[in-house]
Amino acid sequence: MPVDPAPRDPMPTDPLRPDRDAPDPMRHAYGSPTATVTIVEFGDLECPHCRAAAPVLREVVEDSGGRVRLVWRHFPLFEIHPHALTAALAAEAFAAHGRFWDLHDAAFAHQDRLADPDLRRYASDAGIDPDEVVGEAVQRWAPAVEADYLDGLAHDVAGTPTLFVDGTRYTGPITAPALRTATSG
């Protein structure tokens, strides 16, 4: 069900849409590109709370019959999680190969293994040149991660996961029943 990259969706009235010259904020979408409801998650690949939310969010998308999609936006809490930024950059490199969700899942499965050698191994396992996901080469993706992070700050994101349902901040519990209610709109 992952759709990577998502089709361009200008959404000119979407409050979570950054500057038009910025990377597409919908680039990491899970679910149908024609879904009528979008959950945007500002997350950190090293955050245990994001890891706990991931299966719940997938369940909501998968059980929606194509009505709900999930969009990941990077918000690495680099002051707390030492590997969050490098993992976000590596995820963008994976995305260039249509494999964003592979690293997303690997990071959550192995949050204690997100150092450069680990990211290189995940790349090799995915058939991606390991040199593309670490070091100087991965810095080409810094503007995309920075755009997500700055957009999060502009929407008062301070921690992860922070969710928005169709542009409105979601403040309820991150449980499948609560999110189904929030997306039933």
URPEPE-V518738 format. One record per residue. N is the residue number from 1. SS is DSSP state (H for helix, E for strand, C for the rest). OMEGA is omega in whole degrees, -180 to 180 (999 if undefined). Layout:
n=N ss=SS omega=OMEGA
n=N ss=SS omega=OMEGA
This chain:
n=1 ss=C omega=178
n=2 ss=E omega=176
n=3 ss=E omega=-174
n=4 ss=C omega=-1
n=5 ss=C omega=178
n=6 ss=C omega=176
n=7 ss=C omega=179
n=8 ss=C omega=180
n=9 ss=C omega=-172
n=10 ss=C omega=178
n=11 ss=C omega=-173
n=12 ss=C omega=-180
n=13 ss=C omega=-179
n=14 ss=C omega=-180
n=15 ss=C omega=178
n=16 ss=C omega=179
n=17 ss=C omega=178
n=18 ss=C omega=178
n=19 ss=C omega=-177
n=20 ss=C omega=179
n=21 ss=C omega=-180
n=22 ss=C omega=176
n=23 ss=C omega=-180
n=24 ss=C omega=-179
n=25 ss=C omega=-180
n=26 ss=C omega=-171
n=27 ss=C omega=-180
n=28 ss=C omega=-177
n=29 ss=E omega=176
n=30 ss=E omega=-178
n=31 ss=C omega=-176
n=32 ss=C omega=176
n=33 ss=C omega=178
n=34 ss=C omega=179
n=35 ss=C omega=-179
n=36 ss=C omega=180
n=37 ss=E omega=179
n=38 ss=E omega=171
n=39 ss=E omega=175
n=40 ss=E omega=177
n=41 ss=E omega=168
n=42 ss=E omega=-173
n=43 ss=E omega=-177
n=44 ss=C omega=-175
n=45 ss=C omega=178
n=46 ss=C omega=-176
n=47 ss=C omega=179
n=48 ss=H omega=178
n=49 ss=H omega=175
n=50 ss=H omega=177
n=51 ss=H omega=180
n=52 ss=H omega=-179
n=53 ss=H omega=-173
n=54 ss=H omega=-179
n=55 ss=H omega=178
n=56 ss=H omega=-180
n=57 ss=H omega=177
n=58 ss=H omega=179
n=59 ss=H omega=179
n=60 ss=H omega=179
n=61 ss=H omega=-175
n=62 ss=H omega=-180
n=63 ss=C omega=-175
n=64 ss=C omega=-178
n=65 ss=C omega=178
n=66 ss=C omega=-177
n=67 ss=C omega=-176
n=68 ss=E omega=172
n=69 ss=E omega=179
n=70 ss=E omega=176
n=71 ss=E omega=178
n=72 ss=E omega=171
n=73 ss=E omega=-178
n=74 ss=E omega=171
n=75 ss=C omega=-176
n=76 ss=C omega=178
n=77 ss=C omega=-171
n=78 ss=C omega=178
n=79 ss=C omega=-180
n=80 ss=C omega=-175
n=81 ss=C omega=-172
n=82 ss=C omega=-178
n=83 ss=C omega=-175
n=84 ss=H omega=-178
n=85 ss=H omega=180
n=86 ss=H omega=177
n=87 ss=H omega=178
n=88 ss=H omega=178
n=89 ss=H omega=178
n=90 ss=H omega=178
n=91 ss=H omega=177
n=92 ss=H omega=177
n=93 ss=H omega=175
n=94 ss=H omega=-179
n=95 ss=H omega=178
n=96 ss=C omega=178
n=97 ss=C omega=-179
n=98 ss=C omega=-173
n=99 ss=C omega=-179
n=100 ss=H omega=-173
n=101 ss=H omega=176
n=102 ss=H omega=180
n=103 ss=H omega=175
n=104 ss=H omega=-177
n=105 ss=H omega=179
n=106 ss=H omega=179
n=107 ss=H omega=-180
n=108 ss=H omega=179
n=109 ss=H omega=-175
n=110 ss=C omega=-177
n=111 ss=C omega=177
n=112 ss=C omega=-180
n=113 ss=C omega=-180
n=114 ss=C omega=176
n=115 ss=C omega=-177
n=116 ss=H omega=179
n=117 ss=H omega=178
n=118 ss=H omega=180
n=119 ss=H omega=177
n=120 ss=H omega=180
n=121 ss=H omega=179
n=122 ss=H omega=179
n=123 ss=H omega=180
n=124 ss=H omega=179
n=125 ss=H omega=-179
n=126 ss=C omega=-179
n=127 ss=C omega=179
n=128 ss=C omega=178
n=129 ss=C omega=-179
n=130 ss=H omega=180
n=131 ss=H omega=179
n=132 ss=H omega=-170
n=133 ss=C omega=178
n=134 ss=C omega=175
n=135 ss=H omega=-175
n=136 ss=H omega=-176
n=137 ss=H omega=-176
n=138 ss=H omega=-179
n=139 ss=H omega=177
n=140 ss=H omega=-179
n=141 ss=H omega=-179
n=142 ss=H omega=179
n=143 ss=H omega=179
n=144 ss=H omega=179
n=145 ss=H omega=180
n=146 ss=H omega=179
n=147 ss=H omega=177
n=148 ss=H omega=-177
n=149 ss=H omega=-180
n=150 ss=H omega=177
n=151 ss=H omega=175
n=152 ss=H omega=178
n=153 ss=H omega=180
n=154 ss=H omega=179
n=155 ss=C omega=175
n=156 ss=C omega=174
n=157 ss=C omega=180
n=158 ss=C omega=-179
n=159 ss=C omega=-178
n=160 ss=C omega=-6
n=161 ss=C omega=171
n=162 ss=E omega=-176
n=163 ss=E omega=171
n=164 ss=E omega=176
n=165 ss=E omega=-177
n=166 ss=C omega=174
n=167 ss=C omega=180
n=168 ss=E omega=-180
n=169 ss=E omega=177
n=170 ss=E omega=-177
n=171 ss=C omega=-180
n=172 ss=C omega=178
n=173 ss=C omega=179
n=174 ss=C omega=176
n=175 ss=C omega=-179
n=176 ss=H omega=180
n=177 ss=H omega=-179
n=178 ss=H omega=180
n=179 ss=H omega=175
n=180 ss=H omega=178
n=181 ss=H omega=-178
n=182 ss=H omega=-178
n=183 ss=C omega=-178
n=184 ss=C omega=178
n=185 ss=C omega=999
